[in-house]
Amino acid sequence: MFGSKTTIHSAGRDMHAMISEAEQILSDASAASGDKASELRQQGMDMLAASIARARDLEQRALESAKAMAHSTDQMVHANPWRSVAGAGLIGAGIGLVIGMAIARE
């Protein structure tokens, strides 16, 4: 599944590395001249295009993962409505208890 922390952090590091490399190439291109500058500029633009494509792919995968999670949650709630209501009630009671204890300390 897409949503694991390892996958998200790995994707973030990959994107950061690609963008940093593209920035470096474009910086080198500004210092170069002639054909070398054109070649470096094209490499930088290619890296940026690859970064954008990767970001769009990650966005699509995240969207598909979120839809799958929403669908499975919907199925679980429909299959066990009272269990879902009881779980939500217990969570609410727990939050209320914590808030009540915090207020009582003041």
N, CA, C and O atoms as CSV, one atom per row, in Angstrom:
chain,resi,resn,atom,element,x,y,z
A,1,MET,N,N,0.845,-1.177,0.000
A,1,MET,CA,C,0.000,0.000,0.000
A,1,MET,C,C,0.890,1.241,0.000
A,1,MET,O,O,2.025,1.186,0.474
A,2,PHE,N,N,0.401,2.325,-0.512
A,2,PHE,CA,C,1.193,3.540,-0.666
A,2,PHE,C,C,1.479,4.213,0.667
A,2,PHE,O,O,2.552,4.790,0.843
A,3,GLY,N,N,0.562,4.153,1.594
A,3,GLY,CA,C,0.607,5.003,2.765
A,3,GLY,C,C,1.638,4.696,3.818
A,3,GLY,O,O,1.628,5.365,4.850
A,4,SER,N,N,2.519,3.748,3.648
A,4,SER,CA,C,3.490,3.470,4.693
A,4,SER,C,C,4.458,4.631,4.836
A,4,SER,O,O,4.771,5.323,3.868
A,5,LYS,N,N,4.932,4.833,6.075
A,5,LYS,CA,C,5.855,5.943,6.327
A,5,LYS,C,C,7.137,5.779,5.530
A,5,LYS,O,O,7.686,6.759,5.026
A,6,THR,N,N,7.617,4.549,5.413
A,6,THR,CA,C,8.845,4.295,4.670
A,6,THR,C,C,8.694,4.726,3.222
A,6,THR,O,O,9.584,5.375,2.673
A,7,THR,N,N,7.587,4.377,2.603
A,7,THR,CA,C,7.353,4.734,1.212
A,7,THR,C,C,7.253,6.242,1.045
A,7,THR,O,O,7.813,6.799,0.100
A,8,ILE,N,N,6.557,6.900,1.938
A,8,ILE,CA,C,6.377,8.347,1.852
A,8,ILE,C,C,7.716,9.057,2.036
A,8,ILE,O,O,8.052,9.963,1.272
A,9,HIS,N,N,8.483,8.643,3.054
A,9,HIS,CA,C,9.785,9.278,3.278
A,9,HIS,C,C,10.737,9.007,2.120
A,9,HIS,O,O,11.479,9.897,1.704
A,10,SER,N,N,10.718,7.791,1.602
A,10,SER,CA,C,11.579,7.443,0.472
A,10,SER,C,C,11.228,8.282,-0.749
A,10,SER,O,O,12.112,8.795,-1.436
A,11,ALA,N,N,9.943,8.416,-1.010
A,11,ALA,CA,C,9.507,9.224,-2.154
A,11,ALA,C,C,9.905,10.680,-1.965
A,11,ALA,O,O,10.328,11.337,-2.916
A,12,GLY,N,N,9.773,11.186,-0.749
A,12,GLY,CA,C,10.164,12.564,-0.471
A,12,GLY,C,C,11.647,12.787,-0.674
A,12,GLY,O,O,12.055,13.800,-1.240
A,13,ARG,N,N,12.461,11.836,-0.210
A,13,ARG,CA,C,13.919,11.946,-0.407
A,13,ARG,C,C,14.265,11.893,-1.886
A,13,ARG,O,O,15.112,12.651,-2.359
A,14,ASP,N,N,13.605,10.992,-2.618
A,14,ASP,CA,C,13.863,10.881,-4.062
A,14,ASP,C,C,13.531,12.189,-4.774
A,14,ASP,O,O,14.305,12.672,-5.601
A,15,MET,N,N,12.382,12.751,-4.448
A,15,MET,CA,C,11.967,14.003,-5.094
A,15,MET,C,C,12.955,15.120,-4.753
A,15,MET,O,O,13.349,15.894,-5.626
A,16,HIS,N,N,13.351,15.200,-3.485
A,16,HIS,CA,C,14.289,16.249,-3.067
A,16,HIS,C,C,15.616,16.094,-3.804
A,16,HIS,O,O,16.188,17.082,-4.264
A,17,ALA,N,N,16.106,14.862,-3.919
A,17,ALA,CA,C,17.371,14.624,-4.616
A,17,ALA,C,C,17.276,14.999,-6.092
A,17,ALA,O,O,18.197,15.608,-6.636
A,18,MET,N,N,16.174,14.644,-6.740
A,18,MET,CA,C,16.006,14.960,-8.162
A,18,MET,C,C,15.956,16.467,-8.376
A,18,MET,O,O,16.576,16.985,-9.305
A,19,ILE,N,N,15.229,17.164,-7.531
A,19,ILE,CA,C,15.100,18.615,-7.684
A,19,ILE,C,C,16.436,19.298,-7.382
A,19,ILE,O,O,16.820,20.243,-8.071
A,20,SER,N,N,17.142,18.824,-6.358
A,20,SER,CA,C,18.459,19.394,-6.044
A,20,SER,C,C,19.431,19.203,-7.196
A,20,SER,O,O,20.193,20.109,-7.533
A,21,GLU,N,N,19.400,18.021,-7.798
A,21,GLU,CA,C,20.287,17.752,-8.930
A,21,GLU,C,C,19.939,18.648,-10.120
A,21,GLU,O,O,20.828,19.161,-10.798
A,22,ALA,N,N,18.645,18.831,-10.366
A,22,ALA,CA,C,18.224,19.709,-11.462
A,22,ALA,C,C,18.657,21.147,-11.196
A,22,ALA,O,O,19.103,21.844,-12.108
A,23,GLU,N,N,18.522,21.596,-9.935
A,23,GLU,CA,C,18.964,22.949,-9.590
A,23,GLU,C,C,20.462,23.117,-9.840
A,23,GLU,O,O,20.905,24.134,-10.374
A,24,GLN,N,N,21.234,22.101,-9.445
A,24,GLN,CA,C,22.686,22.167,-9.636
A,24,GLN,C,C,23.042,22.227,-11.122
A,24,GLN,O,O,23.903,23.004,-11.536
A,25,ILE,N,N,22.377,21.407,-11.904
A,25,ILE,CA,C,22.636,21.402,-13.351
A,25,ILE,C,C,22.285,22.752,-13.964
A,25,ILE,O,O,23.041,23.279,-14.781
A,26,LEU,N,N,21.135,23.316,-13.573
A,26,LEU,CA,C,20.742,24.618,-14.117
A,26,LEU,C,C,21.691,25.719,-13.644
A,26,LEU,O,O,21.964,26.665,-14.383
A,27,SER,N,N,22.191,25.596,-12.420
A,27,SER,CA,C,23.172,26.564,-11.917
A,27,SER,C,C,24.460,26.473,-12.725
A,27,SER,O,O,25.040,27.495,-13.091
A,28,ASP,N,N,24.909,25.246,-13.006
A,28,ASP,CA,C,26.107,25.049,-13.831
A,28,ASP,C,C,25.886,25.600,-15.241
A,28,ASP,O,O,26.803,26.143,-15.857
A,29,ALA,N,N,24.668,25.452,-15.736
A,29,ALA,CA,C,24.356,25.945,-17.081
A,29,ALA,C,C,24.452,27.461,-17.147
A,29,ALA,O,O,24.855,28.018,-18.168
A,30,SER,N,N,24.080,28.133,-16.053
A,30,SER,CA,C,24.150,29.592,-16.071
A,30,SER,C,C,25.598,30.080,-16.079
A,30,SER,O,O,25.886,31.172,-16.569
A,31,ALA,N,N,26.508,29.265,-15.534
A,31,ALA,CA,C,27.921,29.648,-15.525
A,31,ALA,C,C,28.626,29.258,-16.831
A,31,ALA,O,O,29.659,29.833,-17.175
A,32,ALA,N,N,28.072,28.291,-17.548
A,32,ALA,CA,C,28.693,27.821,-18.800
A,32,ALA,C,C,28.256,28.707,-19.960
A,32,ALA,O,O,27.414,29.593,-19.812
A,33,SER,N,N,28.848,28.443,-21.110
A,33,SER,CA,C,28.459,29.219,-22.293
A,33,SER,C,C,28.375,28.296,-23.500
A,33,SER,O,O,28.931,27.198,-23.509
A,34,GLY,N,N,27.670,28.768,-24.510
A,34,GLY,CA,C,27.597,28.052,-25.782
A,34,GLY,C,C,26.844,26.742,-25.704
A,34,GLY,O,O,25.821,26.622,-25.031
A,35,ASP,N,N,27.391,25.748,-26.427
A,35,ASP,CA,C,26.731,24.443,-26.520
A,35,ASP,C,C,26.662,23.739,-25.171
A,35,ASP,O,O,25.692,23.037,-24.881
A,36,LYS,N,N,27.691,23.926,-24.346
A,36,LYS,CA,C,27.711,23.289,-23.028
A,36,LYS,C,C,26.556,23.812,-22.174
A,36,LYS,O,O,25.910,23.047,-21.459
A,37,ALA,N,N,26.300,25.114,-22.253
A,37,ALA,CA,C,25.201,25.702,-21.496
A,37,ALA,C,C,23.864,25.149,-21.972
A,37,ALA,O,O,22.998,24.830,-21.157
A,38,SER,N,N,23.693,25.036,-23.267
A,38,SER,CA,C,22.452,24.492,-23.816
A,38,SER,C,C,22.243,23.046,-23.386
A,38,SER,O,O,21.133,22.642,-23.039
A,39,GLU,N,N,23.326,22.272,-23.412
A,39,GLU,CA,C,23.246,20.862,-23.009
A,39,GLU,C,C,22.883,20.737,-21.524
A,39,GLU,O,O,22.026,19.934,-21.157
A,40,LEU,N,N,23.538,21.533,-20.677
A,40,LEU,CA,C,23.252,21.490,-19.238
A,40,LEU,C,C,21.829,21.970,-18.946
A,40,LEU,O,O,21.133,21.401,-18.105
A,41,ARG,N,N,21.409,23.014,-19.646
A,41,ARG,CA,C,20.060,23.534,-19.465
A,41,ARG,C,C,19.023,22.466,-19.829
A,41,ARG,O,O,18.020,22.310,-19.134
A,42,GLN,N,N,19.264,21.743,-20.907
A,42,GLN,CA,C,18.349,20.682,-21.335
A,42,GLN,C,C,18.322,19.550,-20.310
A,42,GLN,O,O,17.259,19.005,-20.013
A,43,GLN,N,N,19.506,19.192,-19.762
A,43,GLN,CA,C,19.553,18.148,-18.729
A,43,GLN,C,C,18.757,18.575,-17.497
A,43,GLN,O,O,18.020,17.779,-16.917
A,44,GLY,N,N,18.912,19.830,-17.108
A,44,GLY,CA,C,18.164,20.351,-15.958
A,44,GLY,C,C,16.662,20.323,-16.199
A,44,GLY,O,O,15.892,19.946,-15.315
A,45,MET,N,N,16.252,20.717,-17.388
A,45,MET,CA,C,14.824,20.705,-17.722
A,45,MET,C,C,14.288,19.274,-17.754
A,45,MET,O,O,13.162,19.017,-17.330
A,46,ASP,N,N,15.107,18.339,-18.263
A,46,ASP,CA,C,14.701,16.931,-18.271
A,46,ASP,C,C,14.531,16.403,-16.849
A,46,ASP,O,O,13.595,15.653,-16.571
A,47,MET,N,N,15.443,16.796,-15.945
A,47,MET,CA,C,15.332,16.366,-14.545
A,47,MET,C,C,14.077,16.939,-13.903
A,47,MET,O,O,13.383,16.240,-13.165
A,48,LEU,N,N,13.782,18.196,-14.175
A,48,LEU,CA,C,12.567,18.798,-13.623
A,48,LEU,C,C,11.320,18.111,-14.172
A,48,LEU,O,O,10.364,17.878,-13.431
A,49,ALA,N,N,11.321,17.786,-15.458
A,49,ALA,CA,C,10.183,17.083,-16.055
A,49,ALA,C,C,10.018,15.707,-15.417
A,49,ALA,O,O,8.895,15.269,-15.166
A,50,ALA,N,N,11.132,15.024,-15.154
A,50,ALA,CA,C,11.066,13.711,-14.499
A,50,ALA,C,C,10.528,13.851,-13.077
A,50,ALA,O,O,9.770,12.999,-12.612
A,51,SER,N,N,10.916,14.921,-12.389
A,51,SER,CA,C,10.418,15.165,-11.032
A,51,SER,C,C,8.910,15.400,-11.036
A,51,SER,O,O,8.188,14.887,-10.180
A,52,ILE,N,N,8.452,16.170,-11.994
A,52,ILE,CA,C,7.018,16.444,-12.097
A,52,ILE,C,C,6.246,15.165,-12.410
A,52,ILE,O,O,5.183,14.921,-11.840
A,53,ALA,N,N,6.782,14.356,-13.312
A,53,ALA,CA,C,6.131,13.085,-13.646
A,53,ALA,C,C,6.077,12.168,-12.426
A,53,ALA,O,O,5.065,11.509,-12.187
A,54,ARG,N,N,7.162,12.125,-11.655
A,54,ARG,CA,C,7.208,11.291,-10.442
A,54,ARG,C,C,6.178,11.794,-9.428
A,54,ARG,O,O,5.484,10.994,-8.801
A,55,ALA,N,N,6.078,13.103,-9.267
A,55,ALA,CA,C,5.108,13.669,-8.331
A,55,ALA,C,C,3.685,13.324,-8.748
A,55,ALA,O,O,2.849,13.005,-7.903
A,56,ARG,N,N,3.410,13.386,-10.032
A,56,ARG,CA,C,2.066,13.035,-10.516
A,56,ARG,C,C,1.770,11.560,-10.290
A,56,ARG,O,O,0.648,11.195,-9.938
A,57,ASP,N,N,2.782,10.705,-10.493
A,57,ASP,CA,C,2.617,9.273,-10.247
A,57,ASP,C,C,2.331,9.018,-8.772
A,57,ASP,O,O,1.442,8.237,-8.434
A,58,LEU,N,N,3.084,9.674,-7.896
A,58,LEU,CA,C,2.865,9.508,-6.459
A,58,LEU,C,C,1.487,10.015,-6.047
A,58,LEU,O,O,0.821,9.411,-5.206
A,59,GLU,N,N,1.066,11.122,-6.643
A,59,GLU,CA,C,-0.263,11.662,-6.353
A,59,GLU,C,C,-1.341,10.659,-6.757
A,59,GLU,O,O,-2.296,10.438,-6.013
A,60,GLN,N,N,-1.188,10.063,-7.919
A,60,GLN,CA,C,-2.168,9.086,-8.401
A,60,GLN,C,C,-2.206,7.858,-7.493
A,60,GLN,O,O,-3.279,7.354,-7.159
A,61,ARG,N,N,-1.018,7.381,-7.096
A,61,ARG,CA,C,-0.960,6.216,-6.207
A,61,ARG,C,C,-1.583,6.530,-4.850
A,61,ARG,O,O,-2.291,5.697,-4.283
A,62,ALA,N,N,-1.322,7.726,-4.327
A,62,ALA,CA,C,-1.897,8.121,-3.039
A,62,ALA,C,C,-3.416,8.220,-3.135
A,62,ALA,O,O,-4.127,7.807,-2.219
A,63,LEU,N,N,-3.907,8.763,-4.235
A,63,LEU,CA,C,-5.349,8.885,-4.442
A,63,LEU,C,C,-6.007,7.516,-4.521
A,63,LEU,O,O,-7.056,7.292,-3.917
A,64,GLU,N,N,-5.398,6.607,-5.258
A,64,GLU,CA,C,-5.941,5.247,-5.363
A,64,GLU,C,C,-5.935,4.544,-4.003
A,64,GLU,O,O,-6.879,3.833,-3.659
A,65,SER,N,N,-4.869,4.750,-3.239
A,65,SER,CA,C,-4.770,4.144,-1.910
A,65,SER,C,C,-5.842,4.709,-0.981
A,65,SER,O,O,-6.477,3.961,-0.238
A,66,ALA,N,N,-6.043,6.021,-1.020
A,66,ALA,CA,C,-7.062,6.653,-0.177
A,66,ALA,C,C,-8.455,6.162,-0.546
A,66,ALA,O,O,-9.286,5.919,0.330
A,67,LYS,N,N,-8.707,6.016,-1.839
A,67,LYS,CA,C,-10.020,5.508,-2.269
A,67,LYS,C,C,-10.231,4.075,-1.787
A,67,LYS,O,O,-11.325,3.722,-1.348
A,68,ALA,N,N,-9.191,3.254,-1.867
A,68,ALA,CA,C,-9.297,1.859,-1.412
A,68,ALA,C,C,-9.558,1.802,0.092
A,68,ALA,O,O,-10.371,0.999,0.550
A,69,MET,N,N,-8.870,2.653,0.864
A,69,MET,CA,C,-9.085,2.678,2.315
A,69,MET,C,C,-10.492,3.151,2.642
A,69,MET,O,O,-11.140,2.598,3.531
A,70,ALA,N,N,-10.969,4.162,1.937
A,70,ALA,CA,C,-12.324,4.667,2.180
A,70,ALA,C,C,-13.360,3.595,1.851
A,70,ALA,O,O,-14.344,3.431,2.572
A,71,HIS,N,N,-13.131,2.870,0.761
A,71,HIS,CA,C,-14.063,1.818,0.364
A,71,HIS,C,C,-14.093,0.696,1.411
A,71,HIS,O,O,-15.167,0.220,1.779
A,72,SER,N,N,-12.918,0.276,1.888
A,72,SER,CA,C,-12.886,-0.801,2.881
A,72,SER,C,C,-13.495,-0.352,4.202
A,72,SER,O,O,-14.150,-1.145,4.879
A,73,THR,N,N,-13.291,0.902,4.577
A,73,THR,CA,C,-13.914,1.430,5.800
A,73,THR,C,C,-15.424,1.461,5.644
A,73,THR,O,O,-16.155,1.097,6.565
A,74,ASP,N,N,-15.889,1.892,4.490
A,74,ASP,CA,C,-17.328,1.935,4.228
A,74,ASP,C,C,-17.931,0.539,4.317
A,74,ASP,O,O,-19.000,0.363,4.902
A,75,GLN,N,N,-17.263,-0.443,3.748
A,75,GLN,CA,C,-17.762,-1.818,3.815
A,75,GLN,C,C,-17.795,-2.326,5.252
A,75,GLN,O,O,-18.752,-2.989,5.652
A,76,MET,N,N,-16.760,-2.022,6.028
A,76,MET,CA,C,-16.709,-2.471,7.412
A,76,MET,C,C,-17.823,-1.838,8.234
A,76,MET,O,O,-18.459,-2.514,9.042
A,77,VAL,N,N,-18.060,-0.565,8.036
A,77,VAL,CA,C,-19.118,0.123,8.779
A,77,VAL,C,C,-20.489,-0.430,8.392
A,77,VAL,O,O,-21.350,-0.603,9.255
A,78,HIS,N,N,-20.698,-0.706,7.114
A,78,HIS,CA,C,-21.986,-1.271,6.696
A,78,HIS,C,C,-22.172,-2.698,7.206
A,78,HIS,O,O,-23.290,-3.102,7.525
A,79,ALA,N,N,-21.091,-3.454,7.284
A,79,ALA,CA,C,-21.187,-4.836,7.769
A,79,ALA,C,C,-21.355,-4.886,9.284
A,79,ALA,O,O,-21.993,-5.811,9.786
A,80,ASN,N,N,-20.817,-3.943,10.018
A,80,ASN,CA,C,-20.858,-3.932,11.484
A,80,ASN,C,C,-21.251,-2.548,12.003
A,80,ASN,O,O,-20.436,-1.886,12.647
A,81,PRO,N,N,-22.471,-2.099,11.740
A,81,PRO,CA,C,-22.814,-0.725,12.118
A,81,PRO,C,C,-22.767,-0.479,13.624
A,81,PRO,O,O,-22.298,0.574,14.055
A,82,TRP,N,N,-23.237,-1.414,14.426
A,82,TRP,CA,C,-23.262,-1.184,15.868
A,82,TRP,C,C,-21.869,-1.226,16.462
A,82,TRP,O,O,-21.578,-0.493,17.408
A,83,ARG,N,N,-21.013,-2.064,15.927
A,83,ARG,CA,C,-19.637,-2.108,16.405
A,83,ARG,C,C,-18.947,-0.773,16.090
A,83,ARG,O,O,-18.161,-0.267,16.891
A,84,SER,N,N,-19.249,-0.221,14.932
A,84,SER,CA,C,-18.666,1.064,14.547
A,84,SER,C,C,-19.158,2.181,15.452
A,84,SER,O,O,-18.380,3.041,15.864
A,85,VAL,N,N,-20.452,2.171,15.763
A,85,VAL,CA,C,-21.024,3.185,16.649
A,85,VAL,C,C,-20.413,3.048,18.043
A,85,VAL,O,O,-20.060,4.050,18.666
A,86,ALA,N,N,-20.288,1.819,18.533
A,86,ALA,CA,C,-19.698,1.597,19.856
A,86,ALA,C,C,-18.239,2.063,19.879
A,86,ALA,O,O,-17.800,2.682,20.849
A,87,GLY,N,N,-17.494,1.769,18.820
A,87,GLY,CA,C,-16.097,2.202,18.754
A,87,GLY,C,C,-15.988,3.712,18.763
A,87,GLY,O,O,-15.148,4.271,19.468
A,88,ALA,N,N,-16.824,4.375,17.992
A,88,ALA,CA,C,-16.812,5.839,17.957
A,88,ALA,C,C,-17.203,6.402,19.325
A,88,ALA,O,O,-16.634,7.396,19.777
A,89,GLY,N,N,-18.170,5.768,19.976
A,89,GLY,CA,C,-18.591,6.210,21.308
A,89,GLY,C,C,-17.476,6.065,22.328
A,89,GLY,O,O,-17.264,6.951,23.156
A,90,LEU,N,N,-16.761,4.944,22.268
A,90,LEU,CA,C,-15.648,4.742,23.198
A,90,LEU,C,C,-14.535,5.755,22.964
A,90,LEU,O,O,-13.942,6.267,23.914
A,91,ILE,N,N,-14.259,6.036,21.713
A,91,ILE,CA,C,-13.233,7.035,21.400
A,91,ILE,C,C,-13.662,8.398,21.927
A,91,ILE,O,O,-12.862,9.122,22.518
A,92,GLY,N,N,-14.929,8.744,21.712
A,92,GLY,CA,C,-15.454,10.014,22.209
A,92,GLY,C,C,-15.405,10.094,23.729
A,92,GLY,O,O,-15.053,11.130,24.293
A,93,ALA,N,N,-15.763,8.988,24.390
A,93,ALA,CA,C,-15.715,8.962,25.855
A,93,ALA,C,C,-14.282,9.124,26.345
A,93,ALA,O,O,-14.035,9.825,27.326
A,94,GLY,N,N,-13.340,8.479,25.669
A,94,GLY,CA,C,-11.934,8.602,26.050
A,94,GLY,C,C,-11.438,10.025,25.908
A,94,GLY,O,O,-10.735,10.537,26.780
A,95,ILE,N,N,-11.799,10.657,24.822
A,95,ILE,CA,C,-11.393,12.052,24.601
A,95,ILE,C,C,-12.029,12.947,25.658
A,95,ILE,O,O,-11.377,13.832,26.212
A,96,GLY,N,N,-13.306,12.707,25.929
A,96,GLY,CA,C,-13.997,13.481,26.966
A,96,GLY,C,C,-13.348,13.312,28.332
A,96,GLY,O,O,-13.224,14.277,29.085
A,97,LEU,N,N,-12.935,12.091,28.653
A,97,LEU,CA,C,-12.276,11.824,29.922
A,97,LEU,C,C,-10.962,12.586,30.024
A,97,LEU,O,O,-10.668,13.189,31.056
A,98,VAL,N,N,-10.183,12.560,28.970
A,98,VAL,CA,C,-8.893,13.264,28.971
A,98,VAL,C,C,-9.106,14.769,29.112
A,98,VAL,O,O,-8.395,15.424,29.873
A,99,ILE,N,N,-10.073,15.319,28.389
A,99,ILE,CA,C,-10.357,16.755,28.489
A,99,ILE,C,C,-10.861,17.094,29.880
A,99,ILE,O,O,-10.463,18.106,30.457
A,100,GLY,N,N,-11.731,16.256,30.422
A,100,GLY,CA,C,-12.229,16.492,31.779
A,100,GLY,C,C,-11.117,16.484,32.819
A,100,GLY,O,O,-11.105,17.314,33.727
A,101,MET,N,N,-10.187,15.551,32.688
A,101,MET,CA,C,-9.064,15.496,33.622
A,101,MET,C,C,-8.182,16.735,33.478
A,101,MET,O,O,-7.681,17.258,34.474
A,102,ALA,N,N,-7.990,17.203,32.250
A,102,ALA,CA,C,-7.180,18.392,32.010
A,102,ALA,C,C,-7.840,19.619,32.622
A,102,ALA,O,O,-7.154,20.459,33.205
A,103,ILE,N,N,-9.144,19.737,32.501
A,103,ILE,CA,C,-9.871,20.875,33.065
A,103,ILE,C,C,-9.837,20.809,34.579
A,103,ILE,O,O,-9.672,21.839,35.232
A,104,ALA,N,N,-9.989,19.615,35.159
A,104,ALA,CA,C,-9.995,19.453,36.602
A,104,ALA,C,C,-8.655,19.836,37.224
A,104,ALA,O,O,-8.621,20.282,38.371
A,105,ARG,N,N,-7.564,19.675,36.504
A,105,ARG,CA,C,-6.235,20.020,37.036
A,105,ARG,C,C,-6.053,21.523,37.150
A,105,ARG,O,O,-5.278,21.991,37.984
A,106,GLU,N,N,-6.748,22.276,36.335
A,106,GLU,CA,C,-6.594,23.742,36.345
A,106,GLU,C,C,-7.304,24.314,37.476
A,106,GLU,O,O,-7.296,25.532,37.659
